Amino acid sequence: MLPQVTQEFVSVQAPIIALQHVRVIDGTGTAAVPDQTIVIEGGVIKTIGPAASTPPPAGARVLDMTGKTALPGWVAMHEHLFYPGPTGMGRIPDVPEYYPTMVYTFPRMYLAGGVTSMRTAGSMSPYADLETKRYIDAGRIPGPKMHLTGPYLQGPGAYLVQLHSLSSPEEATKMVNYWADLGFTSFKAYTQITRAQLGAGIRAAHARGLKVTGHLCSVTFREAADLGIDSLEHGISASTDFVPGKEPDVCPSRVGPEGTPDITSSQVQELIRYLVIKKVAIVSTLPVAEAGVPGRPPLREGFLELLTPMARTDYLIARARTDESARPRLKRSMDFEVAFVRAGGTLLGGLDPTGNGGAIPGFGDQREVELLVEAGFTPLEAIKIQTQNGAEFLGEAARVGTLKVGKQADINIVAGDPSVRIADIENVDVVFKDGVGFDPKKLWESVKGLVGSR
């Protein structure tokens, strides 16, 4: 039995659970299978089979799932436990930004939205991230399984006061080894890093079997691929490969559309081919890009109620300041991701709860899948990107990411059929993590009015 602070959010818990008459989307990209029975025992999927020929085991708790769909818990790959620090006035020019860590609200929100495994993609408060993971693993707070990325590997010039500036490649190596010793399993290079620092960080991480991703600017995608980086965040929007006059190790300033050739151009197509050859994954973060587009994302019921009054004010100010220049950038990101996958690349799905505050855990992770469909992927392809692909990248595919016998029972139950109508992923009924079913409504209710403060 879980501690009371977590148990109060549990709606389904039994030694054996049978989910009857459920539609199954297994996360591999194959078609949905109707009228199935899933048997969960000891937190593991024991059986998946036609309801007509798969009777529930004796003593099982039987749940009628008619009209509902089971799909894998999301494996979300660009997540954080921090959120833009509210001021009540929006962003203040020339004042460094500060991103407070949401150790109370965000784990609950991720789980409520169907995220059962997540990778933090850079930390502002690494010890808080580490302890939050330990609390979740011990059942002392509700939340998804966390794969921790260490503090940012960054050069000088960061706009956030919490980011340390590396002074040398040797310091990058020391940073990787220090945080790896504490249990962090990946690292993220940031916008001002040098090639020498990035190369040192990659070598140190790879020597320990760990991975490095990057939200880059001073280093181009091609340079990072040559250094052995494992993945790149935010897709083509973070690439400086085509900026005229780009200087080595310098993040160029851009005015207008220069350095952004069309996705169908030979330049971009060649970069895509190179990244595929180098086995560099791309991490899609469409929700944070969408938040800059006027009138987007749609304001879902309950969204504003989650924010503190000050955070709500900040977001509404930022939402009113969006402009049309973001719309083609979002479309370009979408087109790049489709072209990358069609060329054989590995695409992962993420959120990035930063930007103007419009991308928040749970809601935003669902929105990522919906935006992948808007980009041109089928619903089944988008679900695979957000489940199986992430699990494989994390080395967790033997345990999570697809609904298969013998895997951990990390299962989203939603009303409707997302293989036909992707928005049905918003209708979360139960989130099973290791066979324990959590009530998303109770989780959401517990964080109302708190996002932005803790």
C-alpha positions as CSV (number, residue, x, y, z in Angstrom):
1,M,0.0,0.0,0.0
2,L,1.3,3.5,-0.9
3,P,1.7,6.2,1.7
4,Q,-1.6,8.1,2.3
5,V,-0.3,11.3,0.5
6,T,-0.2,9.3,-2.7
7,Q,-2.9,6.7,-1.9
8,E,-5.5,9.4,-1.9
9,F,-5.1,9.8,-5.7
10,V,-5.5,6.1,-6.4
11,S,-8.7,5.0,-8.0
12,V,-7.8,1.4,-9.0
13,Q,-5.6,-1.0,-7.0
14,A,-5.8,-4.7,-6.7
15,P,-3.5,-7.7,-7.0
16,I,-5.1,-8.7,-10.3
17,I,-7.0,-6.3,-12.5
18,A,-8.9,-7.1,-15.7
19,L,-9.7,-4.4,-18.2
20,Q,-12.6,-5.8,-20.3
21,H,-13.9,-4.7,-23.6
22,V,-11.2,-2.1,-24.2
23,R,-9.8,-0.9,-27.5
24,V,-6.0,-1.3,-27.5
25,I,-3.5,1.0,-29.2
26,D,-0.2,-0.7,-28.4
27,G,2.2,2.1,-29.3
28,T,4.0,0.3,-32.1
29,G,2.1,2.2,-34.9
30,T,-0.1,-0.8,-35.7
31,A,-3.9,-0.5,-36.0
32,A,-6.1,-0.3,-32.9
33,V,-7.6,-3.6,-31.8
34,P,-11.2,-3.5,-30.5
35,D,-12.8,-5.4,-27.7
36,Q,-9.8,-6.7,-25.8
37,T,-9.1,-7.8,-22.3
38,I,-5.9,-6.7,-20.5
39,V,-5.0,-8.5,-17.4
40,I,-2.6,-6.8,-14.9
41,E,-1.0,-8.8,-12.2
42,G,1.8,-7.6,-9.9
43,G,2.1,-4.3,-11.8
44,V,2.8,-6.2,-15.0
45,I,0.7,-6.9,-18.1
46,K,0.0,-10.6,-18.0
47,T,-2.4,-11.1,-20.8
48,I,-3.9,-9.2,-23.8
49,G,-6.5,-11.0,-25.8
50,P,-10.0,-10.9,-27.3
51,A,-12.6,-10.3,-24.7
52,A,-14.7,-13.1,-26.0
53,S,-11.9,-15.7,-25.3
54,T,-10.0,-14.1,-22.4
55,P,-12.0,-14.5,-19.2
56,P,-10.8,-12.6,-16.2
57,P,-8.8,-14.6,-13.7
58,A,-10.5,-15.7,-10.5
59,G,-10.4,-13.0,-7.9
60,A,-9.6,-10.2,-10.4
61,R,-11.0,-6.8,-10.1
62,V,-13.0,-6.5,-13.3
63,L,-13.5,-3.1,-15.0
64,D,-15.8,-2.6,-18.0
65,M,-14.0,-0.4,-20.4
66,T,-16.6,-0.4,-23.2
67,G,-16.1,2.8,-25.3
68,K,-12.6,3.4,-23.9
69,T,-9.1,3.0,-25.3
70,A,-5.9,1.7,-23.6
71,L,-2.7,3.2,-24.9
72,P,0.8,3.3,-23.4
73,G,1.6,5.9,-20.8
74,W,3.4,8.8,-22.5
75,V,7.2,8.7,-22.5
76,A,7.8,12.4,-22.6
77,M,11.3,13.5,-23.6
78,H,11.6,17.3,-23.1
79,E,10.2,18.0,-19.7
80,H,11.2,20.1,-16.7
81,L,10.2,20.7,-13.1
82,F,10.6,24.4,-13.6
83,Y,8.3,27.1,-15.0
84,P,8.9,30.8,-15.8
85,G,9.0,32.9,-12.7
86,P,5.9,35.2,-12.5
87,T,6.2,39.0,-12.0
88,G,2.6,40.1,-12.5
89,M,3.9,42.4,-15.3
90,G,5.1,39.9,-17.8
91,R,8.7,39.8,-18.8
92,I,10.7,42.8,-17.6
93,P,13.3,44.1,-20.2
94,D,17.0,43.8,-19.1
95,V,16.1,41.9,-15.9
96,P,17.5,38.3,-15.9
97,E,14.9,35.7,-15.7
98,Y,14.5,33.2,-12.9
99,Y,12.7,29.8,-13.3
100,P,11.4,28.4,-10.0
101,T,11.1,24.7,-9.6
102,M,7.6,23.2,-9.3
103,V,8.3,20.1,-7.2
104,Y,4.7,19.9,-5.8
105,T,2.6,20.7,-8.8
106,F,4.4,19.4,-11.9
107,P,4.8,15.7,-11.0
108,R,1.1,15.5,-10.3
109,M,0.3,17.3,-13.6
110,Y,2.5,15.1,-15.7
111,L,0.8,12.0,-14.2
112,A,-2.7,13.4,-14.6
113,G,-2.0,14.1,-18.3
114,G,-0.9,10.5,-18.9
115,V,2.9,10.9,-18.6
116,T,4.2,7.7,-16.8
117,S,7.9,8.2,-17.8
118,M,9.7,11.5,-18.5
119,R,13.2,12.8,-19.1
120,T,14.0,16.2,-17.7
121,A,15.8,18.1,-20.4
122,G,18.1,20.2,-18.2
123,S,17.8,21.3,-14.6
124,M,17.7,24.6,-12.8
125,S,17.7,22.9,-9.3
126,P,19.4,19.6,-9.8
127,Y,19.2,18.5,-6.1
128,A,15.5,19.2,-6.1
129,D,15.1,17.1,-9.2
130,L,17.1,14.3,-7.6
131,E,15.1,14.3,-4.4
132,T,11.8,14.6,-6.3
133,K,12.7,11.4,-8.2
134,R,13.6,9.6,-5.0
135,Y,10.3,10.6,-3.4
136,I,8.3,9.4,-6.4
137,D,10.2,6.2,-6.6
138,A,9.4,5.6,-2.9
139,G,5.7,6.3,-3.5
140,R,5.9,9.3,-1.2
141,I,4.5,11.7,-3.8
142,P,2.6,10.9,-7.0
143,G,4.4,11.4,-10.3
144,P,5.9,9.7,-13.3
145,K,9.2,7.7,-13.5
146,M,11.9,10.3,-14.0
147,H,15.1,10.1,-16.0
148,L,17.2,13.0,-14.9
149,T,19.3,15.4,-17.1
150,G,21.9,17.4,-15.2
151,P,22.5,21.1,-15.0
152,Y,22.9,22.8,-18.4
153,L,26.3,22.7,-20.1
154,Q,26.5,26.3,-21.0
155,G,29.0,28.9,-22.1
156,P,29.1,32.6,-21.1
157,G,26.1,34.8,-21.7
158,A,23.1,32.9,-20.3
159,Y,19.9,34.9,-19.8
160,L,18.9,32.9,-16.8
161,V,20.6,33.6,-13.4
162,Q,20.5,29.9,-12.5
163,L,22.8,28.8,-15.3
164,H,26.5,28.3,-14.7
165,S,29.0,29.3,-17.4
166,L,31.7,26.8,-18.2
167,S,35.2,28.1,-18.3
168,S,36.9,25.2,-20.1
169,P,36.4,21.8,-21.7
170,E,37.9,20.3,-18.5
171,E,35.2,21.9,-16.5
172,A,32.5,20.3,-18.8
173,T,34.1,16.9,-18.1
174,K,34.1,17.5,-14.3
175,M,30.5,18.6,-14.4
176,V,29.3,15.5,-16.3
177,N,31.2,13.2,-13.9
178,Y,30.0,14.9,-10.8
179,W,26.3,14.7,-11.6
180,A,26.6,11.3,-13.2
181,D,28.0,10.0,-9.9
182,L,24.8,11.3,-8.2
183,G,22.5,9.4,-10.6
184,F,21.8,11.8,-13.5
185,T,21.6,9.8,-16.8
186,S,21.8,12.5,-19.5
187,F,23.2,16.0,-20.1
188,K,22.1,19.0,-22.1
189,A,24.3,21.4,-23.9
190,Y,22.9,24.9,-24.3
191,T,23.0,27.9,-26.6
192,Q,26.4,29.4,-25.8
193,I,28.6,26.3,-25.4
194,T,31.8,26.0,-27.5
195,R,32.6,23.0,-29.7
196,A,35.5,22.1,-27.4
197,Q,33.3,22.2,-24.3
198,L,30.6,20.2,-26.0
199,G,33.0,17.6,-27.3
200,A,34.5,17.1,-23.8
201,G,31.0,16.8,-22.3
202,I,30.0,14.2,-24.9
203,R,33.1,12.1,-24.5
204,A,32.7,12.1,-20.7
205,A,29.0,11.1,-20.9
206,H,29.6,8.4,-23.5
207,A,32.5,6.9,-21.4
208,R,29.8,6.2,-18.8
209,G,27.2,5.0,-21.3
210,L,25.1,8.2,-20.9
211,K,23.7,10.5,-23.6
212,V,23.9,14.2,-24.5
213,T,21.3,16.3,-26.1
214,G,21.4,20.0,-27.1
215,H,19.4,23.2,-27.5
216,L,22.1,24.7,-29.6
217,C,23.0,28.0,-31.3
218,S,26.8,28.6,-31.0
219,V,27.4,25.1,-32.3
220,T,25.6,24.1,-35.5
221,F,23.7,20.8,-35.9
222,R,26.3,19.4,-38.3
223,E,29.1,20.3,-35.9
224,A,27.3,18.7,-33.0
225,A,26.6,15.5,-35.1
226,D,30.3,15.3,-35.9
227,L,31.1,15.6,-32.1
228,G,28.8,12.6,-31.5
229,I,25.7,14.3,-29.9
230,D,22.8,11.9,-29.4
231,S,19.8,14.2,-29.9
232,L,18.9,17.8,-30.7
233,E,16.1,19.7,-29.1
234,H,13.4,21.9,-30.8
235,G,14.2,20.7,-34.3
236,I,15.0,23.2,-37.1
237,S,14.2,26.3,-35.1
238,A,17.4,25.8,-33.1
239,S,19.6,25.3,-36.1
240,T,22.1,27.9,-37.1
241,D,23.7,25.9,-39.8
242,F,22.5,28.2,-42.6
243,V,22.9,31.7,-40.9
244,P,25.1,33.8,-43.2
245,G,28.4,34.8,-41.7
246,K,28.0,32.3,-38.8
247,E,31.2,32.5,-36.7
248,P,32.6,29.4,-34.9
249,D,31.4,29.1,-31.3
250,V,29.3,32.2,-31.5
251,C,25.5,32.3,-31.3
252,P,24.5,34.6,-34.2
253,S,21.8,37.2,-33.8
254,R,19.1,37.0,-36.5
255,V,16.9,39.6,-38.0
256,G,14.1,38.4,-40.1
257,P,14.1,35.0,-42.0
258,E,17.8,34.9,-43.0
259,G,19.3,31.5,-42.4
260,T,16.0,29.7,-42.7
261,P,15.9,28.0,-46.1
262,D,12.8,26.1,-47.1
263,I,12.5,22.6,-45.7
264,T,12.4,21.3,-49.3
265,S,15.7,23.0,-50.2
266,S,18.7,20.9,-51.0
267,Q,20.5,22.5,-48.0
268,V,18.0,21.3,-45.4
269,Q,17.4,18.0,-47.1
270,E,21.2,17.3,-47.0
271,L,21.3,18.3,-43.3
272,I,18.4,15.8,-42.6
273,R,20.3,13.1,-44.4
274,Y,23.4,13.8,-42.4
275,L,21.6,13.7,-39.1
276,V,20.0,10.4,-40.1
277,I,23.3,8.9,-41.1
278,K,24.8,10.1,-37.8
279,K,21.9,8.6,-35.9
280,V,21.0,11.9,-34.2
281,A,17.5,12.0,-32.9
282,I,15.3,15.1,-33.0
283,V,13.1,16.1,-30.0
284,S,9.9,17.8,-31.1
285,T,8.6,20.5,-28.7
286,L,5.8,21.9,-30.7
287,P,3.6,23.1,-27.8
288,V,6.2,25.7,-26.7
289,A,6.5,26.9,-30.3
290,E,2.7,27.0,-30.7
291,A,2.3,29.2,-27.7
292,G,3.8,32.1,-29.6
293,V,1.2,32.0,-32.3
294,P,-1.8,34.3,-31.9
295,G,-4.9,32.6,-30.5
296,R,-3.0,29.4,-29.8
297,P,-3.1,27.0,-28.0
298,P,-6.9,26.7,-27.5
299,L,-7.6,27.6,-23.9
300,R,-8.8,24.3,-22.4
301,E,-11.2,24.2,-19.6
302,G,-9.5,24.4,-16.3
303,F,-6.1,25.6,-17.7
304,L,-6.2,29.2,-16.2
305,E,-7.5,27.8,-12.9
306,L,-4.3,25.9,-12.4
307,L,-2.1,29.1,-12.4
308,T,-1.5,31.4,-9.5
309,P,-3.1,34.9,-10.0
310,M,0.3,36.4,-10.8
311,A,1.3,33.6,-13.2
312,R,-2.1,33.9,-14.9
313,T,-1.6,37.6,-15.4
314,D,1.8,37.0,-16.9
315,Y,0.5,34.4,-19.3
316,L,-2.5,36.5,-20.5
317,I,-0.1,39.4,-21.1
318,A,2.2,37.2,-23.1
319,R,-0.7,35.6,-25.0
320,A,-1.8,39.1,-26.0
321,R,1.7,40.0,-27.2
322,T,2.0,37.1,-29.7
323,D,2.4,38.0,-33.4
324,E,1.9,36.4,-36.7
325,S,5.6,35.9,-37.3
326,A,5.4,32.8,-35.1
327,R,2.9,31.0,-37.4
328,P,5.3,30.3,-40.3
329,R,8.0,29.3,-37.8
330,L,5.6,26.7,-36.3
331,K,4.7,25.4,-39.7
332,R,8.4,25.2,-40.7
333,S,9.1,23.1,-37.5
334,M,6.3,20.8,-38.3
335,D,7.4,20.3,-41.9
336,F,11.0,19.6,-40.8
337,E,9.9,16.9,-38.4
338,V,7.8,15.2,-41.0
339,A,10.6,15.3,-43.5
340,F,13.1,14.0,-40.9
341,V,10.9,11.0,-40.1
342,R,10.2,10.2,-43.7
343,A,13.9,10.2,-44.3
344,G,14.4,7.6,-41.6
345,G,15.1,9.8,-38.6
346,T,14.1,9.1,-35.0
347,L,11.7,11.7,-33.7
348,L,10.9,12.0,-30.0
349,G,8.0,14.0,-28.3
350,G,8.3,16.6,-25.6
351,L,6.8,19.7,-24.1
352,D,9.3,22.2,-22.6
353,P,7.1,24.1,-20.1
354,T,8.8,27.4,-20.6
355,G,8.3,30.1,-23.2
356,N,5.4,32.4,-22.4
357,G,3.8,30.0,-19.9
358,G,1.3,28.5,-22.3
359,A,2.8,25.0,-22.3
360,I,2.2,23.2,-19.0
361,P,2.7,19.6,-18.0
362,G,0.0,17.1,-18.8
363,F,-2.1,19.4,-21.0
364,G,1.0,20.3,-23.1
365,D,2.1,16.7,-23.4
366,Q,-1.2,15.8,-24.9
367,R,-1.0,18.8,-27.1
368,E,2.3,17.6,-28.5
369,V,0.7,14.5,-29.8
370,E,-2.2,16.5,-31.3
371,L,0.3,18.9,-33.0
372,L,2.2,16.0,-34.5
373,V,-1.0,14.9,-36.1
374,E,-1.6,18.5,-37.3
375,A,1.9,18.4,-38.8
376,G,1.0,15.4,-41.0
377,F,1.6,12.2,-39.0
378,T,-1.3,9.8,-38.5
379,P,-2.7,9.5,-35.0
380,L,-1.0,6.1,-34.6
381,E,2.4,7.5,-35.8
382,A,2.1,10.4,-33.4
383,I,1.3,8.0,-30.4
384,K,4.3,5.9,-31.4
385,I,6.6,8.9,-31.3
386,Q,5.4,9.8,-27.8
387,T,5.6,6.3,-26.5
388,Q,7.7,3.6,-28.1
389,N,10.3,6.0,-29.6
390,G,11.0,7.6,-26.2
391,A,11.3,4.3,-24.5
392,E,13.8,3.0,-27.0
393,F,15.9,6.2,-26.8
394,L,16.0,5.9,-23.0
395,G,16.9,2.2,-23.1
396,E,13.6,1.3,-21.4
397,A,11.8,-0.4,-24.3
398,A,11.9,-3.8,-22.6
399,R,9.8,-2.4,-19.7
400,V,7.7,0.5,-21.0
401,G,6.6,2.3,-24.2
402,T,4.3,-0.3,-25.7
403,L,1.4,-2.5,-24.4
404,K,2.9,-5.9,-24.5
405,V,2.7,-9.0,-22.3
406,G,5.5,-8.9,-19.7
407,K,5.9,-5.1,-19.7
408,Q,5.1,-2.8,-16.8
409,A,1.4,-1.8,-16.8
410,D,1.9,1.8,-17.6
411,I,-1.4,2.4,-19.4
412,N,-3.5,5.5,-20.3
413,I,-7.3,4.8,-20.4
414,V,-9.1,7.4,-22.4
415,A,-12.7,7.7,-23.4
416,G,-13.1,7.5,-27.2
417,D,-10.9,6.4,-30.0
418,P,-7.7,8.4,-30.5
419,S,-6.8,6.4,-33.6
420,V,-9.7,8.2,-35.3
421,R,-10.0,11.4,-33.3
422,I,-6.6,12.3,-31.7
423,A,-8.3,14.9,-29.4
424,D,-9.7,11.9,-27.5
425,I,-6.4,11.6,-25.7
426,E,-7.6,14.5,-23.6
427,N,-10.4,12.4,-22.1
428,V,-8.2,10.6,-19.5
429,D,-10.2,8.3,-17.3
430,V,-7.4,6.4,-15.4
431,V,-3.6,6.5,-15.6
432,F,-2.0,3.2,-14.6
433,K,1.6,3.4,-13.5
434,D,3.1,0.0,-12.6
435,G,-0.5,-1.4,-12.4
436,V,-1.8,1.2,-10.0
437,G,-4.6,3.4,-11.4
438,F,-4.5,7.1,-10.6
439,D,-7.4,9.4,-10.8
440,P,-6.5,12.4,-13.0
441,K,-9.4,14.6,-11.8
442,K,-8.2,14.4,-8.2
443,L,-4.6,15.1,-9.3
444,W,-5.7,18.2,-11.2
445,E,-7.9,19.4,-8.4
446,S,-4.9,19.2,-6.0
447,V,-2.9,21.8,-7.9
448,K,-5.5,24.4,-8.7
449,G,-4.2,27.9,-8.2
450,L,-0.7,26.7,-7.3
451,V,1.2,26.5,-10.7
452,G,3.8,29.3,-10.7
453,S,4.5,29.1,-6.9
454,R,5.4,25.5,-6.1
